[in-house]
């Protein structure tokens, strides 16, 4: 495998950029090809079969870009499709759930952890399953927050409407005496300040993106697949693709990532 090849990252939309941002911070020498499935978002309310089909198409597209490893930067796709696509892939594929679960287990002091995510992620029970494997006596309280993704995609990151909706969703968790809350959807770190204010300083917020970036760094190193900064390459270091609304994505990505995103290309992902 060419260690100079890019890492493929995908999500249903802009949410995975919170993972790309951490990867850029932790392993700035790596090249990235990002795909956001903006035409078919949200994934959170789709069936498992549909999310698996979408994920397979995206993997086939990313493979045409000669990626050396893939990060499923979407909790819903990680919950529903990671096992399947890992089994089918001859390059490493990692998701975000193991990283998030591990971080939460280390962070909690009272053993009571909240998890917020899409309906798909929360109803799959995957976070509870992974956390209980790591620590059997842990108490996990899940709450799906289906309106968070459209609010983020609309750019309503600091808005009274977002405050009101977040307050309703999170009130359920406030009575559970959790001391740790996993932001189990890659869109949610963009609402961090609202969630922080409503949950209070005593609750540790876990963003699985950070730990995922570290996991990727270790994985690439351990397999001698890590890129060296001085290796020459053609084109842009970070490339962005979506299935719809490329310009809107470019503006969003520029707001989230360090440095300007010059271009996003639209592809027809159904063709893969
Ligand atoms: N950002 C994705 C996640 O982490 C899903 C958002 C959606 O498409 O529903 O679950």
Boltz pocket constraint, residues with backbone or C-beta under 6 A from the ligand:
constraints:
  - pocket:
      binder: B
      contacts: [[A, 11], [A, 12], [A, 13], [A, 15], [A, 16], [A, 41], [A, 42], [A, 43], [A, 44], [A, 45], [A, 73], [A, 74], [A, 75], [A, 76], [A, 77], [A, 117], [A, 118], [A, 121], [A, 149], [A, 184], [A, 185], [A, 186], [A, 187]]
      max_distance: 6.0
